[in-house]
Amino acid sequence: MSLLIAQNLTKNYQRGIEKVKALDNVSFAVNRGQFIAITGPSGSGKTTLLHILGCLDKPTSGEVYIDNKPVSKMTEKELDNVRRLKVGFVFQQFYLLPELNVIENVKLPLLFSGNPKKVEEEYIDEILNFLGIINRKKHKPNQLSGGEMQRVAIARSLVNKPEFILADEPTANLDTENGKKIFELLIKLVEKNITVIVVTHNNELANMAQKKIVLKDGVIV
């Protein structure tokens, strides 16, 4: 059974008197433990699609199924639980709080969890060790490189033990070497049976995924 299914997703925006179709009848399935890259030119609908998959936005028509349950039938409480407990979000902007150190930034999602589960320090250390930044855990963002800050952002997305990671251009602010290292880390997450869906402009990196979805003008090509 697929972890996530996008079925005939269409998204329209009104821009003044003009109607813009960001997505046009997009359908695909994602299996558990799969690494999927969504690529395509700017304005092709990649980020819109990612936001709909992560329950941050709603389609104009069509449906998203998570664990075989239609998102449109979920209550607000169920949607909150999906966003907080099933999905880990990683963005191209790191969104780290400058006054907090690495461990404090990683713990942030726990403050907003409806079920304030205590995550053992050992588990956070395990994440930081896995991502290669255990020796930076007391450092603040201004003491980290760009690649290290993105690793902290990935660690933060993992702290609630999500079923899948949605990453929007996670290597856009990194150099080539660090960008490749981040993709290699995402591959390691897949090996731990975490599903990863990543939006990227970088075709070379997209080719590292198990499956590539190419969007153009809101359509899979």
N, C-alpha and C positions, 0 to 999 in steps of 0.2 A: 504494500500500500504506500502511495506517495505521501510524503510529509506535507507537501504544499502543492496546490494546483491553481494555476491561473486559467480561467475559462472565459474566453471572449471579452477580455477587458478593453473597454473604451473609456477614454477620459477627454471631455471637452472643457475648454475654458472660454469665458467671454472676455475679450480684450477690446474695450470700447464697443464699437458696432461689429467688430470682427469675431467670429467664432473660430477658436483654434482647437484642432484635434491633436492632443498630445499623444494619445494611444488609440490605435484603431484595430479592434478585434484581435487582441494578443492572447495566445493560448500556449501553455507549456506546463509540464509537471516537473517537480523536484523530488528526488528520492532522498531518504535519510542518509547522511554521510556522503553527500555529493558536493562537488565543488563546481559551481557554475559562474561563468563570467558573462556579464552583459556589457556589450560594447556598441560603438556607433558614434557618429559625429555629434557635435553639440546641438542641442535642440531636438534630438531624436526621440526623447521620451524616457531616457534611462532612469533618471532620478525620480520622475513621476511614478514609474513602474515600481521602483524600490520602495517608495513611500506607501504605495498601495499594498504591496506585499507585507510591509511591516505594520499595517493597520494605522498609519499616520495620516492617510488620506483615503477617500472613498472613490470608486470608479463611477462614472456616469451610468455605465451599464456593464453587465458581466459580473463574475463572481470569483472570489478567492476562497479556496478551501484549505484549512489548516487542520491536520489530523482528521480529514474527511468531514469537517464541520464547516458549513458556509459562514463566512465572516459577517455577512449582512444579517444573519439571524442571531448573532451574539449580542448579549446585553452589554451596556457600558462597563459593568464590572468585569465581564468576561474579556472584553477588549483590553481593559487595563491590565488584566492578568497576563494576556498574551504579550503585550508590549513590555511588561516588567519582568516576566518570568520565562517566557519562551524565546524571546528575541533579544539578541545583543546587537546594538548599533555602533558602527564605527564610521566616522566622517573624515573628510579630508582636512578640515580644521580640527585640531586636537581637542579643543574645549576643555583644557585642564585649568583648574583654578590656581592662579599663581601663588596664593598664600599657603596652599596645602602641599605637603610632600607627596611622593609617589604613592605610598600606602594609603594616605588619606584620600587622594584622588580616586584610587581604585575602589575604595569602600563606598564612594558616593551613592551608587545605585541602591545600596542597602537602606539608605535613609528614606528612599521613596517607595520601598517595597511595602505593599499592603500586608504582607506576611513578613514582619521584620526578623527574618531568620538570622541567627548568629552564624557568621562564617568564620571558621577557625583560622587563626593566624597562619597555621601550617598550610592551609589550602591556598591562602593568598601568596605565601612564600613559594608554594609549588608552582603557581601561575607565573610569578615573576622569574623564577628559576628557569621554567620552560621557555619563557620569552627572552631570557638572557639579560635581565636587568635586576637581578636580585641584589647586586652590589650597589644599586642606585636607589634603593627603596626609601632612604631618608632624604634624598635630594629633592629640591623644588624644581619646577619646570624650567626656570631660567638657568639651571645648572645642567640641563640635558641637551643632547643633540636632537635634530628633527626626527631621526630614526628612532631614538629612545623615547621621545614624546609619543610617537605613534604606537610604540609597543605598550606604553602605559595606557593609551586609549583602548588598545585591544584587551589588555588585562582587565580594565574596567568593564568592558563588554562581557567578559567571561565570569565575573564574580557571582552572578546569580545562576550560574550553570545553565545557560540557555540551550535550547535544542538547535537553533540556527543563528548564524551571524549574517547581518546585512551590512555591507561595507560600501560606502559611496566615495569613490575616488580616493581610497586610503593612501595612495602613493603619490598623489598629485603634487604635494609640497616636498617631496623627497628627491634626492639624486638617484641616478640609475641603480647604483649598487645597493642603496638602502631600500629602494622600491622592490628590487628582486628579493631581498632578504625578507621583506614583509610578506610577499607572496609565498615564499618558502615556509614561513611560519603559518600562513593560512592553510597550506597543504598539510602541515603537521596536525592542525586542528581537525581536518577531515579524517586523518588517520585515527583520531580519537572518537570518530563517529559523530562529530559536530558538522552540520550542514553549513556550507558557506556560499553566499551569493554576493558577488562583488561587481560593482560598476567601475569600469575603467576605460580611459581613452587609449591605453597602451596595448596595442595588439600583441606585442611580444610577450607581455605579462599575461594577457588574456589566453594565449595559447598554452599556458601552464595549467589551465583549468581542465577538468574532465569534459566539460561541455561549454560551448560558446554560443550565446544568443546575440545576434547582430540586429540592432534596430536602426531603421531609417524612416524618418517622418512618421514615427509612431507605429510602424509595421515591422514584424520580423521578416528579414530578407534572407 
